[in-house]
Each structure stands twice: as structure tokens, then as C-alpha cells.
Amino acid sequence: MTIRPARDLVAQANAMVETIPIEQARRLWDEGEVQFVDVRETVEWQQARVPGAAHVPRGSLEFLADPSVPGHRAELHEGRKLVLYCAAGGRSALAARTLKDMGFRDVCHVAGGFGAWQQAGFPVEP
């Protein structure tokens, strides 16, 4: 059996979902019409995050996004564009693809992730 490299899975996900540049992410954040979703691990989330982002760790994404499951995150609902981010863009690409596979229509992820957000000097909360 051949193991597919993670980079191939990320590339495939990127080909299937909308990837937005950091400048567009900031414009969307400024407009406030979208829901930012941080799919990083809890320890990363606790250090710093995009203000107003919902924390939905990638490892729990399918369950927290499913409205039929107790503990469903209300922030993950149809009708509002979901803007996913992780540290650098790999996990958020995979998470965006998962949400698309689940039936979410308006999902994208941020190229460069939280690292690009911080590097651009955009607002963060500790």
C-alpha cells in the first residue's frame, strides 16, 4: 500500500475549495458579514486568534458542524459564509473540503492562515 503524502491531500482540497488571500480575509472580517472559524488545536487558540472567530478544532469538525449532534456549534450554520483558518493553510483547506462534503455551500479558507494574518499586522486577541 502506498501512503499519499499530506501535501497531496492539501493540494487536492485546495483545488476543490475557495482559497482567499489575506487581504480579502481582512476585508470580509471588517465587513462583519462572515463567520471566521479557527480550526487549530486548543493550545494554539489559547495563545492568540482572530477576534470574533469561533473555535472548532479540526479533529471535532464533523461532529460540531452536524446540527443533529448534541454540542453542535451554532456558529456553523448555513446562510453565513464560513471563513476557515489554521496556522498556515493546510488544515483549513482540509477542513473546508470536509464542510463542502457535508453540504455546506459558502465555505472558504485563508491562504497562509493565522501566520499570514499576524504577519500582516491585523488585529488579534490573546
Phi and psi in degrees as GROMACS dihedral restraints (atoms count N, CA, C in turn):
[ dihedral_restraints ]
;  ai    aj    ak    al  type     phi  dphi    fc
    3     4     5     6     1   -98.7    20    10
    4     5     6     7     1   130.2    20    10
    6     7     8     9     1   -88.1    20    10
    7     8     9    10     1   126.4    20    10
    9    10    11    12     1   -77.4    20    10
   10    11    12    13     1   132.0    20    10
   12    13    14    15     1   -64.5    20    10
   13    14    15    16     1   146.9    20    10
   15    16    17    18     1   -56.6    20    10
   16    17    18    19     1   -37.6    20    10
   18    19    20    21     1   -61.2    20    10
   19    20    21    22     1   -31.7    20    10
   21    22    23    24     1   -68.9    20    10
   22    23    24    25     1   -40.0    20    10
   24    25    26    27     1   -65.2    20    10
   25    26    27    28     1   -40.2    20    10
   27    28    29    30     1   -66.0    20    10
   28    29    30    31     1   -43.0    20    10
   30    31    32    33     1   -61.3    20    10
   31    32    33    34     1   -42.6    20    10
   33    34    35    36     1   -63.6    20    10
   34    35    36    37     1   -42.3    20    10
   36    37    38    39     1   -63.2    20    10
   37    38    39    40     1   -43.9    20    10
   39    40    41    42     1   -60.9    20    10
   40    41    42    43     1   -31.5    20    10
   42    43    44    45     1   -72.7    20    10
   43    44    45    46     1   -17.5    20    10
   45    46    47    48     1  -107.2    20    10
   46    47    48    49     1   -11.5    20    10
   48    49    50    51     1  -126.8    20    10
   49    50    51    52     1   162.6    20    10
   51    52    53    54     1   -77.7    20    10
   52    53    54    55     1   128.3    20    10
   54    55    56    57     1  -113.6    20    10
   55    56    57    58     1   124.9    20    10
   57    58    59    60     1  -109.8    20    10
   58    59    60    61     1   145.3    20    10
   60    61    62    63     1   -72.1    20    10
   61    62    63    64     1   160.4    20    10
   63    64    65    66     1   -58.9    20    10
   64    65    66    67     1   -35.2    20    10
   66    67    68    69     1   -64.8    20    10
   67    68    69    70     1   -40.7    20    10
   69    70    71    72     1   -67.7    20    10
   70    71    72    73     1   -38.1    20    10
   72    73    74    75     1   -58.9    20    10
   73    74    75    76     1   -43.7    20    10
   75    76    77    78     1   -64.0    20    10
   76    77    78    79     1   -41.7    20    10
   78    79    80    81     1   -60.9    20    10
   79    80    81    82     1   -44.3    20    10
   81    82    83    84     1   -62.4    20    10
   82    83    84    85     1   -41.0    20    10
   84    85    86    87     1   -63.3    20    10
   85    86    87    88     1   -44.0    20    10
   87    88    89    90     1   -60.8    20    10
   88    89    90    91     1   -39.3    20    10
   90    91    92    93     1   -69.9    20    10
   91    92    93    94     1   -29.0    20    10
   93    94    95    96     1    73.5    20    10
   94    95    96    97     1    13.5    20    10
   96    97    98    99     1   -92.5    20    10
   97    98    99   100     1    -0.4    20    10
   99   100   101   102     1  -119.2    20    10
  100   101   102   103     1   167.7    20    10
  102   103   104   105     1  -113.8    20    10
  103   104   105   106     1   114.2    20    10
  105   106   107   108     1   -76.6    20    10
  106   107   108   109     1   140.0    20    10
  108   109   110   111     1  -130.3    20    10
  109   110   111   112     1   118.7    20    10
  111   112   113   114     1   -91.9    20    10
  112   113   114   115     1   115.8    20    10
  114   115   116   117     1  -100.8    20    10
  115   116   117   118     1    12.7    20    10
  117   118   119   120     1   -74.0    20    10
  118   119   120   121     1   171.2    20    10
  120   121   122   123     1   -69.8    20    10
  121   122   123   124     1   159.4    20    10
  123   124   125   126     1   -57.3    20    10
  124   125   126   127     1   -41.1    20    10
  126   127   128   129     1   -62.5    20    10
  127   128   129   130     1   -35.7    20    10
  129   130   131   132     1   -69.2    20    10
  130   131   132   133     1   -44.2    20    10
  132   133   134   135     1   -58.8    20    10
  133   134   135   136     1   -41.3    20    10
  135   136   137   138     1   -67.6    20    10
  136   137   138   139     1   -25.1    20    10
  138   139   140   141     1   -75.2    20    10
  139   140   141   142     1   -46.3    20    10
  141   142   143   144     1  -172.8    20    10
  142   143   144   145     1   155.8    20    10
  144   145   146   147     1  -160.7    20    10
  145   146   147   148     1   168.6    20    10
  147   148   149   150     1   -71.8    20    10
  148   149   150   151     1   127.7    20    10
  150   151   152   153     1   -55.9    20    10
  151   152   153   154     1   133.1    20    10
  153   154   155   156     1    85.5    20    10
  154   155   156   157     1    -3.4    20    10
  156   157   158   159     1   -72.3    20    10
  157   158   159   160     1   145.3    20    10
  159   160   161   162     1   -85.9    20    10
  160   161   162   163     1   142.6    20    10
  162   163   164   165     1   -99.1    20    10
  163   164   165   166     1   114.6    20    10
  165   166   167   168     1  -134.9    20    10
  166   167   168   169     1    90.0    20    10
  168   169   170   171     1   -55.1    20    10
  169   170   171   172     1   139.6    20    10
  171   172   173   174     1   -55.2    20    10
  172   173   174   175     1   -35.2    20    10
  174   175   176   177     1   -65.1    20    10
  175   176   177   178     1   -18.3    20    10
  177   178   179   180     1  -114.4    20    10
  178   179   180   181     1     3.8    20    10
  180   181   182   183     1   -53.1    20    10
  181   182   183   184     1   -52.0    20    10
  183   184   185   186     1   -59.0    20    10
  184   185   186   187     1   -39.0    20    10
  186   187   188   189     1   -75.2    20    10
  187   188   189   190     1   -41.5    20    10
  189   190   191   192     1   -72.9    20    10
  190   191   192   193     1   -21.5    20    10
  192   193   194   195     1   -87.9    20    10
  193   194   195   196     1   -15.5    20    10
  195   196   197   198     1   -84.8    20    10
  196   197   198   199     1   112.3    20    10
  198   199   200   201     1   -63.8    20    10
  199   200   201   202     1   -15.8    20    10
  201   202   203   204     1   -86.9    20    10
  202   203   204   205     1    -3.3    20    10
  204   205   206   207     1  -100.8    20    10
  205   206   207   208     1   132.0    20    10
  207   208   209   210     1   -57.5    20    10
  208   209   210   211     1   138.7    20    10
  210   211   212   213     1    92.5    20    10
  211   212   213   214     1     3.1    20    10
  213   214   215   216     1   -51.4    20    10
  214   215   216   217     1   137.7    20    10
  216   217   218   219     1   -85.5    20    10
  217   218   219   220     1   115.7    20    10
  219   220   221   222     1   -60.0    20    10
  220   221   222   223     1   -25.4    20    10
  222   223   224   225     1   -64.2    20    10
  223   224   225   226     1   -22.5    20    10
  225   226   227   228     1   -95.7    20    10
  226   227   228   229     1    81.8    20    10
  228   229   230   231     1  -135.0    20    10
  229   230   231   232     1   153.4    20    10
  231   232   233   234     1   -66.9    20    10
  232   233   234   235     1   151.0    20    10
  234   235   236   237     1   107.6    20    10
  235   236   237   238     1   -14.5    20    10
  237   238   239   240     1  -130.3    20    10
  238   239   240   241     1   131.7    20    10
  240   241   242   243     1   -62.9    20    10
  241   242   243   244     1   132.6    20    10
  243   244   245   246     1  -100.5    20    10
  244   245   246   247     1   125.4    20    10
  246   247   248   249     1  -112.6    20    10
  247   248   249   250     1   105.4    20    10
  249   250   251   252     1   -91.5    20    10
  250   251   252   253     1   146.8    20    10
  252   253   254   255     1  -147.6    20    10
  253   254   255   256     1   154.5    20    10
  255   256   257   258     1  -130.9    20    10
  256   257   258   259     1  -150.8    20    10
  258   259   260   261     1   -74.3    20    10
  259   260   261   262     1   -44.4    20    10
  261   262   263   264     1  -132.9    20    10
  262   263   264   265     1    -9.4    20    10
  264   265   266   267     1   119.3    20    10
  265   266   267   268     1   -12.8    20    10
  267   268   269   270     1   -73.9    20    10
  268   269   270   271     1   -53.5    20    10
  270   271   272   273     1   -65.0    20    10
  271   272   273   274     1   -36.5    20    10
  273   274   275   276     1   -69.6    20    10
  274   275   276   277     1   -32.2    20    10
  276   277   278   279     1   -63.2    20    10
  277   278   279   280     1   -46.4    20    10
  279   280   281   282     1   -64.0    20    10
  280   281   282   283     1   -39.7    20    10
  282   283   284   285     1   -67.3    20    10
  283   284   285   286     1   -40.4    20    10
  285   286   287   288     1   -62.8    20    10
  286   287   288   289     1   -40.8    20    10
  288   289   290   291     1   -63.6    20    10
  289   290   291   292     1   -41.3    20    10
  291   292   293   294     1   -59.9    20    10
  292   293   294   295     1   -45.6    20    10
  294   295   296   297     1   -63.7    20    10
  295   296   297   298     1   -39.1    20    10
  297   298   299   300     1   -60.4    20    10
  298   299   300   301     1   -45.2    20    10
  300   301   302   303     1   -61.0    20    10
  301   302   303   304     1   -30.6    20    10
  303   304   305   306     1   -78.5    20    10
  304   305   306   307     1   -13.5    20    10
  306   307   308   309     1   113.8    20    10
  307   308   309   310     1    -1.2    20    10
  309   310   311   312     1   -69.5    20    10
  310   311   312   313     1   132.5    20    10
  312   313   314   315     1   -95.8    20    10
  313   314   315   316     1   -40.2    20    10
  315   316   317   318     1  -106.3    20    10
  316   317   318   319     1    79.5    20    10
  318   319   320   321     1  -131.2    20    10
  319   320   321   322     1   139.3    20    10
  321   322   323   324     1  -144.8    20    10
  322   323   324   325     1   175.1    20    10
  324   325   326   327     1  -139.9    20    10
  325   326   327   328     1   160.0    20    10
  327   328   329   330     1   -93.2    20    10
  328   329   330   331     1   121.8    20    10
  330   331   332   333     1   -62.4    20    10
  331   332   333   334     1   129.1    20    10
  333   334   335   336     1    85.5    20    10
  334   335   336   337     1   -12.8    20    10
  336   337   338   339     1    58.6    20    10
  337   338   339   340     1  -154.2    20    10
  339   340   341   342     1   -63.8    20    10
  340   341   342   343     1   -31.6    20    10
  342   343   344   345     1   -58.8    20    10
  343   344   345   346     1   -44.1    20    10
  345   346   347   348     1   -67.5    20    10
  346   347   348   349     1   -37.2    20    10
  348   349   350   351     1   -60.6    20    10
  349   350   351   352     1   -48.9    20    10
  351   352   353   354     1   -65.3    20    10
  352   353   354   355     1   -42.9    20    10
  354   355   356   357     1   -61.9    20    10
  355   356   357   358     1   -31.7    20    10
  357   358   359   360     1   -76.3    20    10
  358   359   360   361     1    -8.5    20    10
  360   361   362   363     1    79.8    20    10
  361   362   363   364     1    20.1    20    10
  363   364   365   366     1   -75.5    20    10
  364   365   366   367     1   161.4    20    10
  366   367   368   369     1   -60.8    20    10
  367   368   369   370     1   141.3    20    10
  369   370   371   372     1  -135.8    20    10
  370   371   372   373     1   155.8    20    10
  372   373   374   375     1  -122.1    20    10
  373   374   375   376     1   142.2    20    10
